[in-house]
Structure formats: structure tokens, C-alpha cells
Amino acid sequence: MLDLVLSSVDRGVLTLTFNRPDRLNAWTDAMGRRYFDLLAEAEKDPEVRVIVVTGAGRGFCAGADFQTLDAIRDGSYEREPDRRPPTFPTTIGKPVLAAVNGACAGLGMVHALVCDLVFTADEAKWTTAFARRGLIAEYGLSWILPRLAGQVRAMDLLLSGRTFTGAEAYELGLVNRSVPGEHLLAEVRAYARELVAHSSPASMAVIKRQVWGDGSRTMEAAETAAVRLMAESFGRPDFAEGVASFVERRAPDFPPL
């Protein structure tokens, strides 16, 4: 049986690979459950400090599988329930980096943009696609896109459903870096290894909660929470190690999360 999501760990970096290459890694309930299970396992694994998500073959994720959409259309679809929403990666206490290697459409775009950092191949094809399928901006994309690209650009991408390249995704502010496809995974993994080598797992977990959570707070509420969180950080071994490694001019040896 095909493993729907491949998993491998190297020097603290876990790579998860959507593995339906013959379907451009189109999303199914089973693939989603496997992906989220692996994320949950990674959060508990002290060996894993950073997670990279990519796709096998020519696609990252081409959206919901058309067999699923067709079953929904004719009323025969029976969903296999999973209480975890598509935003589940934002709740994982470790950085999740998307490496968009190819087709990234609809639901696939949601799964890319709920990662903490996004790298893309210059030539990768992106599209929201929803309006061209009689659908709406799903799973929080109407919240994410305006915050990344601004309202008018978000409107363009959502209303037109047009296809654009990874290079344009970078120009629009949707991704952190756009690089030639043959260099993508090397670039992402090099960045991930920098996080492993130099960034405190505890600090990254708290910062991730702050960034994803503070979007719905006022600035005053975020500041108040930060004062409390900073006081808590002073009591962690990560703080002592971070200061000591700087003073001693050596690489830090932070404890696992």
C-alpha cells in the first residue's frame, strides 16, 4: 500500500513528503490524517526540532482530489472524520517550513500558507482556484491572504482564481523565498539546520504561539502577554544557555522541547 506521506529525519530536521505524485499530491482525507498524525508525533519527538513539508514529483498539493469533489457534487461523499482542522500545523510547537516544489492549488495553497515559513520554486504554479470551481475562500484563507499580500491583492487572487508562479508569490509577499526548483530543498534544509543549530526550541515554540495568536488580539493585549512570557523565559535553561554560549563564543546546546 502506498505510504501517503513519507517521513525522514536528518540532524534534527524532519522532512514530510506528500506522496501521491500521480495525482500531483491531491488531498484526500486519508492523506490528511497521516500528515497530521506525523506532525503530532514530531511534536513529541525530542530528536525533531524543525519540520519541512514538500511534495513528491511535480506537485506540492494540487488541492482536493477531484474524485472527492465529484462525490460531494453527486451526494455520494462520506467523509472520514478528523477533528483536526487544516490549521493544525499552526498548533504544533515546532517550526513547520513549506517547500512548494510544484503545483499548489486551492486546499494545497491553504496547507502551504498555514506553515510558519514558506519557500517556493520560482516555476511552481500557484492558484486559489475556488471561484473557478463555484467555491469560496476556505479554511481561513480569507484571513491569511490579506495579512500577507494586502486586501486588494488578496481579492485579485481569490476572485480571479488565476494561476501565478512562485516568483510572483514572492513578489506578492506570500512566501519567504523563491528559488530555482533544483535548489529548493537544499535551500530549505539549510535554513532549517540554522534553526536547529542556533535557535532555542522553547523560544521558537512560544514565538510561534505569539505570532499565530496575536493576530486576533489588540497590541496592548499582546504586549501584556509578552511581559508575562518574557518573565517565564528568564527561568528556563534555554535562557541561561543562550547567554552563556554568547559570552563564551560557542554554539548553543539547547535542550529539546
C-alpha positions in Angstrom: 0.0 0.0 0.0 1.3 3.5 -0.9 2.6 5.5 2.0 0.6 8.7 1.5 3.1 10.8 3.4 6.8 9.9 3.5 8.9 10.7 6.6 12.6 11.0 7.2 14.8 12.7 9.9 18.3 14.1 9.4 20.2 16.1 12.0 17.1 17.4 13.8 15.1 18.2 10.6 12.1 16.0 9.8 11.0 16.0 6.1 7.4 15.1 5.4 6.6 14.5 1.7 3.1 14.3 0.3 3.2 11.1 -1.8 0.6 10.9 -4.4 2.7 12.1 -7.3 0.5 10.6 -10.0 -2.3 13.0 -8.7 0.0 15.9 -8.1 -0.4 15.1 -4.4 -4.1 16.0 -4.4 -5.6 16.0 -0.9 -7.6 13.1 0.5 -9.0 12.5 4.0 -6.5 9.6 4.4 -3.5 11.7 3.4 -4.6 14.5 5.7 -4.9 12.1 8.7 -1.5 10.7 8.0 0.1 14.1 7.7 -1.5 15.4 10.9 -0.6 12.2 12.8 3.1 12.6 11.7 3.0 16.2 12.8 1.6 15.2 16.2 4.3 12.5 16.6 7.0 15.0 15.6 5.9 17.4 18.4 6.6 14.7 20.9 9.9 13.5 19.4 12.9 15.2 21.1 15.0 14.3 18.0 12.9 16.6 15.8 13.4 20.3 16.1 12.2 21.6 12.7 9.7 20.2 10.2 9.9 20.6 6.4 6.8 19.8 4.3 7.1 19.2 0.5 5.6 17.1 -2.3 6.8 14.1 -4.3 7.1 14.5 -8.1 5.8 17.7 -9.9 3.4 18.9 -7.3 3.2 20.2 -3.8 -0.5 19.7 -3.4 -3.0 20.3 -6.3 -5.9 20.9 -3.9 -8.7 18.5 -3.0 -8.8 15.3 -5.1 -11.3 15.7 -7.9 -12.8 12.3 -7.1 -13.7 13.7 -3.7 -15.1 16.9 -5.3 -17.2 14.8 -7.7 -18.5 12.6 -4.9 -19.5 15.8 -3.0 -21.3 17.1 -6.1 -23.3 13.9 -6.6 -24.0 13.4 -2.9 -22.1 10.1 -2.5 -19.2 11.5 -0.4 -18.8 10.0 3.0 -16.2 12.0 5.0 -13.8 10.1 7.3 -14.0 12.5 10.3 -10.9 14.1 11.8 -11.4 16.8 14.4 -8.1 18.5 13.5 -8.7 21.5 11.1 -6.4 22.4 8.2 -4.8 25.0 10.5 -3.5 22.2 12.7 0.2 22.9 11.8 -0.1 26.3 13.5 -0.7 24.5 16.8 2.5 22.4 16.6 5.2 23.7 18.9 7.9 23.4 16.3 8.6 25.4 13.2 6.9 24.0 10.1 8.5 25.0 6.8 6.8 24.5 3.4 8.9 23.7 0.4 6.5 24.3 -2.5 8.1 22.4 -5.3 5.3 22.5 -7.9 1.5 22.7 -8.3 0.0 24.5 -5.3 -3.7 25.0 -5.7 -6.8 25.5 -3.6 -6.6 23.5 -0.5 -3.0 22.9 -1.2 -2.4 26.6 -1.0 -4.1 26.6 2.4 -1.7 23.9 3.6 1.3 25.8 2.3 0.3 29.1 3.9 -0.5 27.7 7.4 3.1 26.7 7.6 5.3 29.1 9.6 7.7 29.8 6.7 7.2 29.2 3.0 9.8 28.6 0.3 8.8 28.0 -3.3 10.3 27.0 -6.6 10.4 30.0 -9.0 8.4 28.0 -11.6 5.9 26.4 -9.2 2.3 27.1 -10.3 0.0 28.6 -7.6 -3.7 29.3 -7.7 -6.6 29.7 -5.2 -8.9 28.1 -7.8 -12.0 28.4 -5.6 -14.0 30.9 -7.6 -13.4 28.8 -10.8 -15.0 25.8 -9.1 -18.0 27.5 -7.6 -16.4 27.5 -4.2 -15.4 30.1 -1.6 -12.1 31.0 0.2 -11.9 28.1 2.5 -10.3 27.3 5.8 -9.1 30.7 6.8 -7.5 31.7 3.5 -9.6 34.9 3.6 -7.9 35.8 6.9 -4.4 34.7 5.8 -4.1 36.2 2.3 -4.9 39.9 3.2 -2.4 39.7 6.0 0.3 38.5 3.7 -0.4 40.3 0.5 -2.9 43.1 1.4 -6.6 43.3 0.7 -6.6 44.3 -3.0 -4.0 41.6 -3.9 -5.9 39.0 -1.9 -9.1 40.0 -3.8 -7.3 39.6 -7.1 -6.1 36.1 -6.3 -9.4 34.9 -4.8 -11.8 36.5 -7.3 -9.9 35.6 -10.4 -8.6 32.2 -9.4 -5.7 33.0 -11.8 -2.5 30.9 -11.9 0.7 32.6 -10.9 4.3 31.5 -10.4 6.3 31.0 -7.3 8.4 34.0 -8.3 5.2 36.2 -8.3 4.2 34.6 -5.0 7.4 36.1 -3.6 6.7 39.5 -5.1 3.2 39.4 -3.5 4.7 38.6 -0.1 3.1 35.2 0.2 6.5 33.4 0.6 9.8 33.9 2.3 12.0 32.9 -0.6 11.6 31.9 -4.3 14.5 29.9 -5.8 15.1 27.8 -8.8 13.4 24.4 -8.3 16.6 22.4 -8.4 17.9 24.3 -5.4 14.6 24.4 -3.3 15.1 21.5 -0.9 18.7 22.3 -0.3 17.8 25.9 0.5 15.0 24.9 2.8 17.1 22.3 4.7 20.0 24.7 5.1 17.6 27.2 6.7 16.1 24.5 8.9 19.6 23.4 10.0 20.3 27.0 11.0 17.3 26.9 13.3 18.4 23.6 14.7 21.9 24.9 15.4 21.2 28.3 16.8 17.5 28.8 18.0 16.1 27.6 21.3 13.3 25.1 20.8 11.4 26.6 23.7 11.7 30.1 22.4 10.6 29.0 18.9 7.5 27.3 20.4 6.5 30.4 22.4 7.2 32.8 19.5 5.1 30.6 17.2 2.2 30.8 19.6 2.6 34.6 19.8 2.7 35.2 16.1 -0.3 33.0 15.2 -2.3 34.0 18.3 -1.7 37.7 18.5 -3.4 38.4 15.2 -6.7 38.4 17.0 -5.5 40.5 19.9 -5.0 44.2 20.4 -1.5 45.5 20.6 -2.0 46.2 24.3 -3.1 42.6 25.0 -0.1 41.2 23.0 2.3 43.4 25.0 0.8 42.3 28.3 1.1 38.7 27.4 4.7 39.2 26.2 5.7 40.7 29.6 4.5 37.5 31.3 6.1 35.2 28.7 9.4 37.1 29.0 9.4 36.6 32.7 8.8 32.9 32.2 11.6 32.7 29.7 14.1 34.0 32.3 13.5 30.9 34.4 14.2 28.4 31.6 17.6 26.6 31.0 17.4 27.9 27.4 18.0 31.5 28.7 21.0 30.5 30.7 22.4 28.5 27.8 21.7 31.3 25.3 23.6 33.9 27.3 26.4 31.5 28.3 27.0 30.4 24.7 27.1 34.1 23.5 29.6 35.1 26.3 31.7 32.0 25.7 31.6 32.5 21.9 30.4 29.0 21.1 27.4 27.3 19.5 24.5 26.9 22.0 23.5 23.5 23.3 19.7 24.0 23.9 17.6 21.2 25.5 14.9 19.6 23.3 11.4 20.9 23.6 
